[in-house]
Amino acid sequence: MEYAVRGDAPIYDTLIEERGDVPADVRQVAEETIRRMSLAMDFSSVRGRPSGPPGPGLPRRPGT
């Protein structure tokens, strides 16, 4: 994984060389997880539903 070299932090540079850029790895995994969850939890079809009477098995709204 690529990382930004910080010339002012030689200890940090050494750790990245030895262990890898853990914050960048975590960021990449988090972004991928968010992308996958947005696909898995796509409620656009529910939000786009007309506001008519509820379907079978759904509770009726007050006043209907």
PARONU-627893 format. One record per atom (N, C-alpha, C, O): x negated, z, y; residue in one letter; atom name. Coordinates in Angstrom, 3 decimals, always signed. Each point is the difference from the previous one (the first is absolute). Example, Ala and Ser with C-alpha at 12.3 -4.5 7.8 and 13.67 -1.06 7.14 Angstrom:
<xx -13.190, zz +7.800, yy -5.690, r a, a N>
<xx +0.890, zz +0.000, yy +1.190, r a, a CA>
<xx -0.900, zz +0.000, yy +1.200, r a, a C>
<xx -1.036, zz +0.665, yy -0.019, r a, a O>
<xx +1.386, zz -1.385, yy +1.069, r s, a N>
<xx -0.820, zz +0.060, yy +1.190, r s, a CA>
<xx +0.770, zz +0.730, yy +1.090, r s, a C>
<xx -0.509, zz +0.169, yy +1.108, r s, a O>
END
This chain:
<xx -0.841, zz +0.000, yy -1.176, r m, a N>
<xx +0.841, zz +0.000, yy +1.176, r m, a CA>
<xx -0.880, zz +0.000, yy +1.229, r m, a C>
<xx -1.027, zz +0.676, yy +0.044, r m, a O>
<xx +1.436, zz -1.437, yy +0.953, r e, a N>
<xx -0.763, zz -0.044, yy +1.237, r e, a CA>
<xx +0.310, zz +1.237, yy +0.828, r e, a C>
<xx +1.082, zz +0.577, yy -0.109, r e, a O>
<xx -2.018, zz -0.182, yy +0.919, r y, a N>
<xx +0.194, zz +1.145, yy +0.869, r y, a CA>
<xx -0.755, zz -0.212, yy +1.294, r y, a C>
<xx -0.912, zz -0.823, yy +0.084, r y, a O>
<xx +1.305, zz +1.572, yy +0.907, r a, a N>
<xx -0.669, zz -0.095, yy +1.294, r a, a CA>
<xx -1.241, zz +0.879, yy -0.025, r a, a C>
<xx +0.084, zz +1.183, yy -0.330, r a, a O>
<xx -1.216, zz -1.740, yy +0.671, r v, a N>
<xx -1.239, zz +0.771, yy +0.046, r v, a CA>
<xx -0.024, zz +0.763, yy +1.313, r v, a C>
<xx +0.188, zz -0.567, yy +1.076, r v, a O>
<xx -0.421, zz +1.856, yy -1.192, r r, a N>
<xx -0.068, zz +0.844, yy +1.187, r r, a CA>
<xx -1.447, zz +0.410, yy +0.185, r r, a C>
<xx -0.470, zz +0.940, yy -0.642, r r, a O>
<xx -0.229, zz -1.627, yy +1.501, r g, a N>
<xx -1.412, zz +0.273, yy +0.227, r g, a CA>
<xx -0.270, zz +1.385, yy +0.524, r g, a C>
<xx -1.117, zz +0.499, yy -0.138, r g, a O>
<xx +2.111, zz +0.148, yy +0.742, r d, a N>
<xx -0.192, zz +1.322, yy +0.567, r d, a CA>
<xx +0.258, zz +1.115, yy -1.008, r d, a C>
<xx -0.096, zz +1.175, yy +0.354, r d, a O>
<xx +0.420, zz -1.511, yy -1.599, r a, a N>
<xx +0.304, zz +1.011, yy -1.015, r a, a CA>
<xx -0.703, zz -0.348, yy -1.312, r a, a C>
<xx +0.640, zz -0.466, yy -0.942, r a, a O>
<xx -1.955, zz +0.692, yy +0.877, r p, a N>
<xx -0.727, zz -0.383, yy -1.205, r p, a CA>
<xx +0.482, zz +0.724, yy -1.259, r p, a C>
<xx -0.052, zz -0.566, yy -1.091, r p, a O>
<xx +0.515, zz +1.798, yy +1.226, r i, a N>
<xx +0.506, zz +0.718, yy -1.176, r i, a CA>
<xx +1.247, zz -0.698, yy -0.526, r i, a C>
<xx +0.151, zz -0.172, yy -1.209, r i, a O>
<xx +0.736, zz -0.226, yy +2.099, r y, a N>
<xx +1.214, zz -0.704, yy -0.384, r y, a CA>
<xx -0.347, zz -1.325, yy -0.680, r y, a C>
<xx +0.593, zz -0.352, yy -1.020, r y, a O>
<xx -1.553, zz -0.380, yy +1.586, r d, a N>
<xx -0.428, zz -1.272, yy -0.593, r d, a CA>
<xx -0.534, zz +0.205, yy -1.411, r d, a C>
<xx +0.291, zz -0.787, yy -0.901, r d, a O>
<xx -1.072, zz +1.844, yy +0.711, r t, a N>
<xx -0.551, zz +0.292, yy -1.325, r t, a CA>
<xx +1.106, zz +0.339, yy -0.985, r t, a C>
<xx -0.021, zz -0.460, yy -1.142, r t, a O>
<xx +0.988, zz +1.261, yy +1.575, r l, a N>
<xx +1.123, zz +0.338, yy -0.881, r l, a CA>
<xx +0.789, zz -1.239, yy -0.401, r l, a C>
<xx +0.409, zz -0.131, yy -1.154, r l, a O>
<xx -0.195, zz -0.773, yy +2.098, r i, a N>
<xx +0.727, zz -1.232, yy -0.316, r i, a CA>
<xx -0.785, zz -0.830, yy -1.006, r i, a C>
<xx +0.580, zz -0.570, yy -0.925, r i, a O>
<xx -1.884, zz +0.499, yy +1.099, r e, a N>
<xx -0.819, zz -0.756, yy -0.954, r e, a CA>
<xx +0.066, zz +0.632, yy -1.389, r e, a C>
<xx +0.047, zz -0.713, yy -1.002, r e, a O>
<xx -0.044, zz +2.047, yy +0.935, r e, a N>
<xx +0.005, zz +0.688, yy -1.294, r e, a CA>
<xx +1.381, zz +0.040, yy -0.644, r e, a C>
<xx +0.134, zz -0.225, yy -1.203, r e, a O>
<xx +0.892, zz +0.510, yy +2.002, r r, a N>
<xx +1.335, zz +0.265, yy -0.545, r r, a CA>
<xx +1.039, zz -1.069, yy +0.304, r r, a C>
<xx +1.075, zz -0.002, yy -0.599, r r, a O>
<xx -1.374, zz -0.893, yy +1.510, r g, a N>
<xx +0.987, zz -0.982, yy +0.430, r g, a CA>
<xx +0.748, zz +0.516, yy +1.209, r g, a C>
<xx -0.091, zz +1.181, yy +0.338, r g, a O>
<xx +0.822, zz -2.051, yy +0.307, r d, a N>
<xx +0.744, zz +0.361, yy +1.207, r d, a CA>
<xx +1.379, zz +0.493, yy -0.415, r d, a C>
<xx +0.966, zz -0.763, yy -0.029, r d, a O>
<xx -0.890, zz +2.047, yy -0.289, r v, a N>
<xx +1.233, zz +0.596, yy -0.511, r v, a CA>
<xx +1.152, zz -0.140, yy +0.994, r v, a C>
<xx +1.090, zz -0.389, yy -0.419, r v, a O>
<xx -1.265, zz +0.684, yy +1.717, r p, a N>
<xx +1.126, zz -0.185, yy +0.919, r p, a CA>
<xx +0.537, zz -1.436, yy +0.018, r p, a C>
<xx +1.212, zz -0.203, yy +0.070, r p, a O>
<xx -2.088, zz -0.775, yy -0.133, r a, a N>
<xx +0.459, zz -1.400, yy -0.021, r a, a CA>
<xx +0.731, zz -0.306, yy -1.301, r a, a C>
<xx +0.999, zz -0.720, yy +0.005, r a, a O>
<xx -1.488, zz +1.262, yy -1.120, r d, a N>
<xx +0.676, zz -0.200, yy -1.287, r d, a CA>
<xx +1.395, zz +0.616, yy +0.016, r d, a C>
<xx +0.963, zz -0.611, yy -0.462, r d, a O>
<xx -0.865, zz +1.825, yy +0.998, r v, a N>
<xx +1.291, zz +0.688, yy +0.078, r v, a CA>
<xx +0.957, zz -0.773, yy +0.895, r v, a C>
<xx +1.176, zz -0.153, yy -0.330, r v, a O>
<xx -1.671, zz -0.332, yy +1.452, r r, a N>
<xx +0.827, zz -0.786, yy +0.921, r r, a CA>
<xx +0.534, zz -1.246, yy -0.698, r r, a C>
<xx +1.172, zz -0.342, yy +0.155, r r, a O>
<xx -2.020, zz -0.336, yy -0.920, r q, a N>
<xx +0.410, zz -1.220, yy -0.698, r q, a CA>
<xx +1.081, zz +0.311, yy -1.045, r q, a C>
<xx +0.988, zz -0.727, yy -0.107, r q, a O>
<xx -1.176, zz +1.800, yy -0.657, r v, a N>
<xx +0.990, zz +0.383, yy -1.012, r v, a CA>
<xx +1.314, zz +0.391, yy +0.672, r v, a C>
<xx +1.073, zz -0.363, yy -0.482, r v, a O>
<xx -1.145, zz +1.099, yy +1.589, r a, a N>
<xx +1.215, zz +0.401, yy +0.718, r a, a CA>
<xx +0.762, zz -1.220, yy +0.518, r a, a C>
<xx +1.225, zz -0.053, yy -0.113, r a, a O>
<xx -1.925, zz -0.916, yy +0.673, r e, a N>
<xx +0.657, zz -1.209, yy +0.505, r e, a CA>
<xx +0.655, zz -0.782, yy -1.129, r e, a C>
<xx +1.104, zz -0.519, yy +0.170, r e, a O>
<xx -1.763, zz +0.426, yy -1.317, r e, a N>
<xx +0.566, zz -0.697, yy -1.151, r e, a CA>
<xx +1.231, zz +0.747, yy -0.525, r e, a C>
<xx +0.994, zz -0.623, yy -0.373, r e, a O>
<xx -1.063, zz +1.948, yy +0.344, r t, a N>
<xx +1.127, zz +0.807, yy -0.458, r t, a CA>
<xx +1.199, zz -0.190, yy +0.928, r t, a C>
<xx +1.128, zz -0.148, yy -0.471, r t, a O>
<xx -1.358, zz +0.152, yy +1.758, r i, a N>
<xx +1.086, zz -0.212, yy +0.967, r i, a CA>
<xx +0.608, zz -1.386, yy -0.196, r i, a C>
<xx +1.220, zz -0.155, yy +0.046, r i, a O>
<xx -2.060, zz -0.845, yy -0.261, r r, a N>
<xx +0.509, zz -1.360, yy -0.212, r r, a CA>
<xx +0.866, zz -0.064, yy -1.253, r r, a C>
<xx +1.087, zz -0.578, yy +0.022, r r, a O>
<xx -1.567, zz +1.171, yy -1.113, r r, a N>
<xx +0.772, zz -0.018, yy -1.252, r r, a CA>
<xx +1.307, zz +0.770, yy +0.131, r r, a C>
<xx +1.034, zz -0.440, yy -0.503, r r, a O>
<xx -1.075, zz +1.574, yy +1.171, r m, a N>
<xx +1.215, zz +0.798, yy +0.170, r m, a CA>
<xx +1.019, zz -0.723, yy +0.871, r m, a C>
<xx +1.202, zz +0.096, yy -0.246, r m, a O>
<xx -1.667, zz -0.815, yy +1.257, r s, a N>
<xx +0.942, zz -0.736, yy +0.842, r s, a CA>
<xx +0.698, zz -1.094, yy -0.794, r s, a C>
<xx +1.152, zz -0.330, yy +0.278, r s, a O>
<xx -1.841, zz -0.235, yy -1.265, r l, a N>
<xx +0.634, zz -1.010, yy -0.860, r l, a CA>
<xx +0.954, zz +0.655, yy -0.989, r l, a C>
<xx +1.090, zz -0.513, yy -0.251, r l, a O>
<xx -1.502, zz +1.652, yy -0.313, r a, a N>
<xx +0.814, zz +0.674, yy -1.014, r a, a CA>
<xx +1.237, zz +0.657, yy +0.614, r a, a C>
<xx +1.039, zz +0.087, yy -0.654, r a, a O>
<xx -1.139, zz +0.366, yy +1.878, r m, a N>
<xx +1.091, zz +0.732, yy +0.631, r m, a CA>
<xx +0.618, zz -0.827, yy +1.116, r m, a C>
<xx +0.236, zz +0.509, yy +1.095, r m, a O>
<xx +0.024, zz -1.768, yy -1.366, r d, a N>
<xx +0.588, zz -0.899, yy +0.975, r d, a CA>
<xx +1.512, zz +0.219, yy +0.038, r d, a C>
<xx +0.714, zz -0.400, yy -0.920, r d, a O>
<xx -0.237, zz +1.031, yy +1.978, r f, a N>
<xx +1.418, zz +0.277, yy +0.146, r f, a CA>
<xx +0.682, zz -0.981, yy +0.945, r f, a C>
<xx +1.095, zz +0.277, yy +0.491, r f, a O>
<xx -1.719, zz -1.408, yy -0.232, r s, a N>
<xx +0.579, zz -0.948, yy +0.956, r s, a CA>
<xx +1.363, zz -0.500, yy -0.470, r s, a C>
<xx +0.871, zz -0.260, yy +0.831, r s, a O>
<xx -0.665, zz +0.121, yy -2.125, r s, a N>
<xx +1.299, zz -0.467, yy -0.482, r s, a CA>
<xx +1.073, zz +1.056, yy +0.214, r s, a C>
<xx +1.168, zz -0.340, yy +0.186, r s, a O>
<xx -1.540, zz +1.612, yy -0.208, r v, a N>
<xx +0.963, zz +1.065, yy +0.240, r v, a CA>
<xx +0.331, zz +0.074, yy +1.479, r v, a C>
<xx +1.164, zz +0.153, yy +0.371, r v, a O>
<xx -2.173, zz -0.259, yy +0.470, r r, a N>
<xx +0.211, zz +0.066, yy +1.445, r r, a CA>
<xx +0.821, zz -1.182, yy +0.500, r r, a C>
<xx +0.744, zz +0.125, yy +0.972, r r, a O>
<xx -0.876, zz -1.267, yy -1.633, r g, a N>
<xx +0.690, zz -1.195, yy +0.446, r g, a CA>
<xx +1.428, zz -0.103, yy -0.505, r g, a C>
<xx +0.688, zz -0.981, yy +0.283, r g, a O>
<xx -0.228, zz +1.991, yy -1.035, r r, a N>
<xx +1.336, zz -0.022, yy -0.580, r r, a CA>
<xx +1.065, zz +0.108, yy +1.090, r r, a C>
<xx -0.182, zz +0.762, yy +0.950, r r, a O>
<xx +1.281, zz -1.497, yy -1.059, r p, a N>
<xx +1.068, zz +0.113, yy +0.996, r p, a CA>
<xx +0.582, zz +1.416, yy +0.023, r p, a C>
<xx -0.130, zz +0.748, yy -0.968, r p, a O>
<xx +0.756, zz -0.399, yy +2.059, r s, a N>
<xx +0.503, zz +1.363, yy +0.159, r s, a CA>
<xx +1.435, zz +0.150, yy -0.500, r s, a C>
<xx +0.736, zz +0.851, yy +0.500, r s, a O>
<xx -0.334, zz -1.641, yy -1.454, r g, a N>
<xx +1.348, zz +0.090, yy -0.568, r g, a CA>
<xx +0.146, zz +1.227, yy -0.884, r g, a C>
<xx -0.855, zz +0.885, yy +0.027, r g, a O>
<xx +1.931, zz -0.819, yy -0.815, r p, a N>
<xx +0.222, zz +1.160, yy -0.863, r p, a CA>
<xx -1.124, zz +0.129, yy -1.024, r p, a C>
<xx -0.582, zz -1.004, yy -0.412, r p, a O>
<xx +0.276, zz +2.226, yy +0.004, r p, a N>
<xx -1.075, zz +0.182, yy -0.973, r p, a CA>
<xx +0.368, zz -0.606, yy -1.345, r p, a C>
<xx +1.178, zz -0.158, yy -0.321, r p, a O>
<xx -2.178, zz -0.173, yy -0.449, r g, a N>
<xx +0.207, zz -0.562, yy -1.319, r g, a CA>
<xx +0.504, zz +1.050, yy -0.969, r g, a C>
<xx +0.099, zz +1.173, yy +0.360, r g, a O>
<xx +0.226, zz -1.574, yy -1.595, r p, a N>
<xx +0.510, zz +0.949, yy -0.996, r p, a CA>
<xx -1.015, zz +1.108, yy -0.264, r p, a C>
<xx -1.204, zz -0.244, yy -0.087, r p, a O>
<xx +1.712, zz +1.451, yy -0.036, r g, a N>
<xx -0.858, zz +1.140, yy -0.320, r g, a CA>
<xx -0.695, zz +0.614, yy +1.197, r g, a C>
<xx -0.666, zz +1.026, yy -0.137, r g, a O>
<xx +0.803, zz -1.629, yy +1.305, r l, a N>
<xx -0.620, zz +0.573, yy +1.197, r l, a CA>
<xx +1.024, zz +0.821, yy +0.758, r l, a C>
<xx +1.178, zz -0.356, yy +0.018, r l, a O>
<xx -1.594, zz +1.440, yy +0.605, r p, a N>
<xx +0.955, zz +0.831, yy +0.737, r p, a CA>
<xx +0.572, zz -0.750, yy +1.202, r p, a C>
<xx -0.684, zz -0.807, yy +0.629, r p, a O>
<xx +1.922, zz +1.084, yy -0.328, r r, a N>
<xx +0.614, zz -0.624, yy +1.155, r r, a CA>
<xx -0.479, zz +0.694, yy +1.268, r r, a C>
<xx -0.257, zz +1.204, yy +0.017, r r, a O>
<xx +0.147, zz -1.995, yy +1.041, r r, a N>
<xx -0.391, zz +0.558, yy +1.284, r r, a CA>
<xx +1.196, zz +0.712, yy +0.635, r r, a C>
<xx +1.137, zz -0.436, yy -0.178, r r, a O>
<xx -1.373, zz +1.513, yy +0.909, r p, a N>
<xx +1.118, zz +0.691, yy +0.667, r p, a CA>
<xx +0.749, zz -0.971, yy +0.906, r p, a C>
<xx -0.606, zz -0.802, yy +0.710, r p, a O>
<xx +1.918, zz +0.888, yy -0.748, r g, a N>
<xx +0.848, zz -0.833, yy +0.856, r g, a CA>
<xx +0.313, zz -1.357, yy -0.589, r g, a C>
<xx +0.599, zz -0.830, yy +0.684, r g, a O>
<xx -0.985, zz +0.561, yy -1.946, r t, a N>
<xx +0.324, zz -1.303, yy -0.611, r t, a CA>
<xx +0.954, zz +0.164, yy -1.143, r t, a C>
<xx +0.383, zz -0.985, yy -0.631, r t, a O>
END
